[in-house]
Amino acid sequence: MLDLYGLGNAIVDTDVEIDDDFLYDEGLAKGQMTLVDSSRMANLVRKLKSRPMRKCSGGSAANTVFAAQAFGLTTRYTCKLADDENGLHFAEEMQNAGVETSPISEEASESRRSGQCLVMISPDAQRTMCTDLGVSSELGQEIVDVDALRSARSLYIEGYLSSAEQSIQTAAYCHQIAKDAGTLVALTLSDVSMISFCKDGLTAILGDGVHTLFCNAEEALAWSKTDRLDVAIAELSDIAQELYVTLGASGAQAVTQAGSWQASGDVVTPLDTNGAGDMFAGACLAARLQGASPRDAAAFANRAAAKIITQFGARLPSVDDYKRLMT
């Protein structure tokens, strides 16, 4: 039986250190994700070409599934890739880690490329992202491995899929298949920008609710349109049987029908907060599917998230680095 079936964008992350003046000059909201087209992406990369850049396969759900695989689960990741440098890089990196991925399905052209995310890291470790989804925005139902999904213990969906109509439909389709098969459904709200601009899409994907929901405090407050976290948690608890709200250095709140627990965070000096939420979700899902309680799963996920923010990039250097966190 497959443990975790992931559905999301296939993105190659390009990390670069910037100063706040660059964000101001480009009209980018610090700490948020902005969707851009290929032309805008090329223009930003050109302006930053003199600065060192690091490349790594990414995408929110892909990072989560990668972590879950490294923490001991069997996983599959459904995504759309073009036959270009980024697509080949993504597929090879995932498969080398043991994650089954969708085959490369599109011929590349100037207007049809694999997804790319430019991650701009400020001196205070905040990350501002510009994402060109490329062919990922055309995530159709035909690419779904229905048999694998039905046999999985859990489905994981990233909220970023709410930005494209075809992806919304495919995510809702997978949610229904999972529900009918008795597969648990987990979802992350992903980013405040998705709530601000794509809430209808998120609502469609959520349907009548999910088993597990991940978000941070800012996303929780934005979803509920309140400045009180307890009010937001109460509202989100009506959507999910298990809710995990990350609280930065304060740790995370785990909320279930049986109770609520706060797991403390590790004290670290952050270098790059990119990928913290993805790592938290992957570690939490791995722990829960291997028998940990919600409180213990949140504590382990906090430790994993604290580790990822002490380095640049959304993934640890090797699978062995993930496994060492389990000891």
C-alpha positions in Angstrom: 0.0 0.0 0.0 1.2 3.5 -0.9 1.5 5.8 2.2 1.2 9.2 0.6 0.0 10.4 -2.8 1.0 14.0 -3.5 -0.6 16.4 -5.9 1.0 19.7 -6.8 3.2 21.9 -8.9 6.6 20.8 -10.2 8.8 23.8 -9.7 12.6 24.2 -9.7 13.6 26.7 -7.1 16.3 29.2 -7.7 17.5 30.9 -4.5 19.2 34.3 -4.5 20.1 36.7 -1.7 18.8 40.3 -2.2 18.3 43.5 -0.3 15.0 45.1 0.5 15.6 47.9 -2.0 15.3 45.4 -4.8 11.9 44.2 -3.6 10.7 47.9 -3.4 12.1 48.8 -6.8 10.3 45.7 -8.3 7.0 46.3 -6.5 7.2 42.9 -4.7 5.4 42.3 -1.4 8.0 41.1 1.0 7.5 37.6 2.4 4.7 36.7 -0.1 4.5 34.7 -3.3 3.6 36.4 -6.6 2.6 34.5 -9.7 4.4 35.9 -12.8 4.6 34.9 -16.5 7.7 33.7 -18.3 8.6 37.2 -19.5 8.5 38.7 -16.1 10.5 35.8 -14.7 13.2 36.3 -17.4 13.4 40.0 -16.6 13.9 39.4 -12.9 16.5 36.7 -13.5 18.3 39.0 -15.8 18.5 41.8 -13.2 19.9 39.4 -10.6 22.3 37.5 -12.9 25.4 39.0 -11.2 24.4 37.4 -7.9 25.1 33.8 -6.9 22.1 31.5 -7.5 21.4 28.0 -6.2 19.1 25.6 -8.0 17.0 22.8 -6.4 13.8 20.9 -7.3 10.9 22.4 -5.4 7.3 23.2 -5.3 5.5 23.2 -2.0 3.8 19.7 -2.1 6.9 18.3 -3.8 9.1 19.4 -0.9 6.6 17.9 1.5 6.4 14.5 -0.3 10.2 14.5 -0.6 10.5 14.9 3.2 7.9 12.3 3.9 9.7 9.8 1.7 13.0 10.5 3.5 11.3 10.1 6.8 10.2 6.6 5.9 7.0 6.7 3.9 6.3 5.3 0.4 5.2 8.1 -1.8 4.1 9.1 -5.3 3.9 12.6 -6.7 1.6 13.7 -9.5 2.7 16.8 -11.5 3.3 18.1 -15.0 6.7 18.5 -16.5 8.1 19.7 -19.8 11.1 18.1 -21.6 13.6 20.8 -20.7 16.5 21.3 -18.3 14.3 22.1 -15.3 11.9 19.2 -16.0 14.7 16.7 -16.3 16.4 18.1 -13.2 13.1 17.8 -11.2 12.3 14.3 -12.3 15.8 13.0 -11.6 16.1 14.5 -8.2 12.7 13.1 -7.0 13.3 9.7 -8.4 16.8 9.5 -6.9 15.1 10.0 -3.5 12.7 7.2 -4.2 9.7 9.3 -5.0 7.7 8.0 -8.0 6.7 10.9 -10.2 4.6 11.5 -13.3 6.5 11.0 -16.5 7.6 14.0 -18.5 4.6 14.7 -20.8 5.2 17.9 -22.7 7.6 19.1 -25.4 9.3 22.3 -24.3 9.1 25.6 -26.2 9.6 29.2 -25.3 6.0 29.5 -24.1 5.8 26.0 -22.6 8.4 25.4 -19.9 8.6 23.5 -16.7 7.8 25.6 -13.6 10.4 27.8 -11.9 10.3 29.8 -8.6 12.7 32.6 -7.9 13.2 32.7 -4.1 14.6 36.1 -3.1 16.1 35.9 0.4 16.3 39.1 2.5 19.0 39.8 5.1 16.4 39.0 7.9 15.9 35.5 6.3 12.4 36.4 4.9 11.8 34.9 1.5 9.8 36.6 -1.3 8.9 34.3 -4.2 8.0 34.9 -7.8 6.7 31.8 -9.5 6.2 31.0 -13.1 4.1 27.8 -13.1 4.8 27.0 -16.7 3.0 23.7 -17.7 2.2 23.0 -14.1 -0.8 25.3 -14.5 -2.2 22.7 -16.9 -2.5 19.8 -14.3 -5.3 17.8 -15.9 -7.2 14.9 -14.6 -5.7 12.5 -17.2 -2.4 12.6 -15.4 -3.8 11.2 -12.1 -2.9 7.6 -11.3 -6.4 6.7 -9.9 -5.4 3.2 -8.8 -2.4 4.5 -6.8 -4.6 7.2 -5.3 -7.2 4.7 -4.2 -4.6 2.5 -2.6 -2.9 5.3 -0.7 -3.3 5.9 3.0 -3.3 9.7 2.5 -3.6 12.3 -0.3 -1.7 15.6 0.1 -2.8 18.7 -1.9 -1.0 22.0 -2.0 -3.1 25.2 -1.8 -1.1 26.8 -4.6 -3.2 24.7 -7.0 -6.1 27.1 -6.3 -4.5 29.7 -8.7 -5.4 27.8 -11.9 -8.9 26.6 -12.9 -7.7 23.3 -14.4 -5.6 22.5 -11.3 -8.6 23.3 -9.1 -10.8 20.8 -11.0 -8.1 18.1 -10.8 -7.5 18.7 -7.1 -11.3 18.5 -6.4 -11.4 15.3 -8.5 -8.6 13.7 -6.5 -10.3 14.8 -3.3 -13.5 13.0 -4.3 -11.7 9.8 -5.4 -9.8 9.8 -2.1 -13.0 10.3 -0.1 -14.8 7.5 -1.9 -11.8 5.2 -1.3 -11.4 6.0 2.4 -8.1 7.7 1.7 -7.4 10.5 4.2 -7.1 13.9 2.7 -4.5 16.5 3.8 -4.2 20.1 2.5 -2.1 23.1 3.1 -3.4 26.7 2.7 0.1 27.4 1.3 0.3 31.2 1.4 -1.7 34.4 2.4 -1.8 35.4 -1.3 -3.8 32.2 -2.1 -6.3 33.2 0.5 -6.5 36.8 -0.6 -6.8 36.1 -4.3 -7.8 32.5 -4.8 -10.1 31.7 -1.8 -12.9 30.4 -4.0 -10.5 27.9 -5.5 -9.3 26.8 -2.1 -12.9 26.4 -1.0 -13.7 24.3 -4.0 -10.7 22.0 -3.3 -11.6 21.7 0.4 -15.1 20.6 -0.5 -17.0 19.5 2.6 -13.7 19.4 4.6 -10.5 17.4 5.0 -8.9 15.2 7.5 -5.7 17.3 8.0 -5.1 21.0 7.4 -1.8 22.8 7.6 -1.4 26.6 7.8 0.6 29.2 9.7 -0.8 31.8 12.0 -0.9 34.6 9.4 -2.8 32.3 6.9 -5.3 31.3 9.7 -6.1 34.9 10.5 -6.4 35.8 6.8 -8.8 32.9 6.2 -11.1 33.9 9.1 -10.7 37.6 8.6 -9.9 38.2 12.2 -7.0 39.3 14.4 -7.7 36.7 17.1 -6.0 33.4 16.5 -8.4 31.5 18.8 -11.3 32.5 16.6 -9.4 31.5 13.5 -8.5 28.1 15.0 -12.1 27.5 16.0 -13.3 28.2 12.4 -10.6 26.1 10.7 -11.4 23.2 13.1 -14.8 23.0 11.5 -13.0 22.3 8.2 -10.5 19.7 9.4 -10.5 16.8 11.9 -6.8 17.6 12.6 -5.5 21.2 12.3 -1.8 22.2 12.6 -1.0 25.9 12.9 2.6 26.8 12.8 3.7 29.7 15.1 7.2 30.5 14.0 9.7 30.4 16.9 6.8 29.7 19.3 6.3 26.2 17.7 2.9 24.9 16.5 -0.6 24.3 17.7 -2.1 20.9 17.1 -5.9 20.8 17.3 -8.1 17.7 17.0 -11.5 16.7 18.2 -9.8 15.2 21.3 -8.1 18.4 22.4 -5.5 21.1 21.6 -1.8 21.1 22.3 1.0 23.5 21.7 4.4 22.0 20.8 7.3 24.3 21.5 9.8 25.3 18.8 13.5 24.9 18.8 15.6 28.0 19.3 17.8 28.5 16.1 19.2 31.4 14.1 17.3 31.4 10.8 19.1 31.9 7.5 16.2 31.2 5.1 12.6 30.5 6.1 11.8 29.0 2.6 10.4 25.5 2.9 9.7 25.6 6.7 6.0 24.9 6.2 6.6 22.2 3.6 9.1 20.5 5.9 6.7 20.7 8.8 3.9 19.1 6.8 6.1 16.3 5.5 7.5 15.5 8.9 4.1 15.7 10.6 2.4 13.4 8.0 5.3 10.9 8.2 5.0 10.8 12.0 1.3 10.5 12.1 1.2 7.7 9.4 3.8 5.9 11.4 1.7 6.0 14.6 2.7 9.2 16.5 0.2 11.2 18.3 -0.8 14.7 17.0 1.2 16.3 19.7 4.3 14.2 19.2 4.0 14.6 15.4 3.9 18.4 15.8 6.9 18.3 18.1 8.9 16.3 15.5 7.7 18.5 12.7 8.9 21.6 14.7 12.3 20.1 15.0 12.5 19.3 11.3 11.3 22.8 10.4 13.8 24.4 12.7 16.6 22.4 10.9 15.6 23.5 7.4 15.6 27.3 8.3 19.3 27.1 9.4 20.4 26.6 5.8 19.6 28.0 2.4 17.0 26.2 0.3 13.8 24.2 1.0 15.4 20.8 1.2 18.2 19.3 3.3 21.4 18.3 1.3 20.7 14.6 1.4 18.2 12.0 2.4 20.6 10.9 5.2 20.2 14.4 6.7 16.5 13.8 7.0 17.0 10.4 8.6 19.3 11.8 11.2 16.5 14.0 12.5 14.6 10.9 13.4 17.2 9.7 15.9 
